[in-house]
Amino acid sequence: MVDLLLNGEEPGRPTVLLAHGSGAPMDTPWMTAVAEGLALRGFRVARFEFAYMAARRNGGSRRPPGAAETMVPEYMTAINALACDGPLIIGGKSMGGRIASMIADDLYASGRILGLMCLGFPFHPQNKPDALRLQHLPSMKCPTLICQGTRDPLGTRAEVETLTLSPEVQVHWLEDGDHDLKPRKRVTGCSLEDHLDQACSLVANWGRGLI
């Protein structure tokens, strides 16, 4: 059984299935801000947790997540548990978006999803810029939007702009954002809330363009 946390639950709305990052659950202020921001823009948002994170919530061990590939079946289970009467976009924060990206092309080819959205894609582990996690991104056929901070330690603008990505992959840069998209206010005059609001607008406008 998959526990889903829903925002914007209205008939016929396009749905975004949103998975959390590796270190925090589905109901953090960050995840809630994104879910509420997309709901305000006309989307139905469903959040779920991978088993290791759900176990932490229930008093289990704080073990780290397994390899991303091992969690692909859990993402598929969440998709299958989600009843949609409108279009579906999948994605998530960091690790959640990466896992969604691993199944996006097959789901897009079969007509089950319209697109993929990733908020802070982990292009490589921190301090390991040569250990790239590109795999499928150069050949991606599913329309994809990545919102990335320009100083994200898991993929800065300078690093990512040297990579070959599919024409279907759009990367939108949030100035001075870190891996949580948070800018330094003294540098940009913007807050995390400003960047999350901007990211929600970008995802909403891009998503509506797919429908």
Beta strands, then each sheet from edge to edge (+ up, - down):
strand 1: 5-7
strand 2: 15-19
strand 3: 44-48
strand 4: 88-93
strand 5: 115-119
strand 6: 144-149
strand 7: 169-174
sheet 1: 1+ 3- 2- 4- 5- 6- 7-
end
